Amino acid sequence: MSKVVTCPVARFPGTVTLSDPLTYPQSIAFAQALNDIDELPTGTRQELYDFVKIMVPAIAQCVEQCDIDGVELKAELFPSTPNIAAQKLLAWLTEEVLALFRDAEPDDPNE
């Protein structure tokens, strides 16, 4: 089963199909990305670049299909311009995958 989400970023209208449920490799890559981001220094311009380098490959692993004209959501092809719209796209996808990731975590650690 998959989850189709509609992109709210005006510059990138369309839908993205995410794996649902996430596989172990996808969950591990995303969890590692979250851990790596926690280690980043905050308050610097470099922080954004490091966030992108860490998060884009993890997000790309979770994308099954991208139906946004002219966009391929692969790590090496993820759009970086226009800058603000691309950042909004990444933030939105991060939140969507995070929701899948959190939903996949059991409420009870003993489950």
C-alpha positions in Angstrom: 0.0 0.0 0.0 1.1 3.5 -0.6 0.2 7.0 0.5 -0.5 9.7 -2.1 0.0 13.3 -0.8 -0.7 16.5 -2.6 2.0 19.1 -2.6 0.9 22.4 -1.0 3.8 24.4 -2.6 2.4 26.6 -5.4 5.6 26.3 -7.5 5.4 22.5 -7.4 1.8 21.5 -8.0 1.1 17.8 -8.1 1.3 14.6 -6.0 3.9 12.4 -4.5 3.4 8.7 -3.7 5.2 7.7 -0.5 5.9 4.1 0.7 3.4 3.2 3.3 4.4 1.4 5.4 8.0 2.3 5.3 10.5 -0.6 4.9 13.2 -1.2 7.3 15.9 0.3 5.0 13.7 3.4 4.6 13.0 3.7 8.3 16.7 3.2 9.2 17.8 5.8 6.7 15.3 8.3 7.9 16.1 7.6 11.6 19.8 8.0 10.9 19.1 11.3 9.1 17.1 12.6 12.1 20.0 11.6 14.4 22.6 13.3 12.2 20.5 16.5 12.0 20.3 16.6 15.8 24.1 16.8 15.8 24.3 19.8 13.5 25.4 23.2 14.9 22.5 25.6 14.9 22.2 29.2 13.7 24.5 29.1 10.7 23.9 29.2 7.0 25.8 26.0 6.7 23.1 24.3 8.8 20.7 24.5 5.9 23.2 23.0 3.5 24.0 20.2 5.9 20.3 19.6 6.5 19.7 19.2 2.8 22.7 16.9 2.3 21.5 14.7 5.1 17.7 14.8 4.6 17.3 14.7 0.8 18.7 11.1 0.3 16.6 9.8 3.2 13.4 11.4 1.8 14.2 10.2 -1.7 14.3 6.6 -0.5 10.7 6.9 0.7 9.3 8.3 -2.6 7.7 5.7 -4.9 6.5 8.1 -7.5 6.5 11.8 -8.2 3.8 13.4 -10.3 5.0 17.0 -10.2 5.8 18.2 -13.7 9.6 18.5 -14.3 10.6 17.2 -10.9 12.3 13.9 -10.0 12.6 13.3 -6.3 15.8 11.4 -6.4 18.7 12.5 -4.2 20.8 13.7 -7.1 17.9 15.4 -8.9 16.0 17.0 -6.0 15.2 20.6 -7.0 17.1 23.4 -5.3 15.6 26.3 -7.1 13.7 28.5 -6.8 15.3 28.5 -3.4 12.3 29.3 -1.2 9.9 27.0 -3.0 12.5 24.2 -3.0 13.0 24.6 0.8 9.2 24.5 1.3 9.1 21.3 -0.8 11.8 19.6 1.3 10.1 20.8 4.5 6.8 19.5 3.4 8.2 16.1 2.3 10.1 15.8 5.6 6.9 16.3 7.6 5.0 13.8 5.5 7.7 11.1 5.9 8.0 12.0 9.6 4.3 11.4 10.0 4.7 7.9 8.4 7.8 7.2 10.5 6.1 8.2 13.8 2.9 6.3 12.9 5.1 3.2 12.3 6.6 3.5 15.8 4.7 1.4 18.4 3.1 3.4 21.3 4.3 0.8 23.7 8.1 0.1 23.5 7.4 -3.5 24.6 5.2 -4.2 21.5 
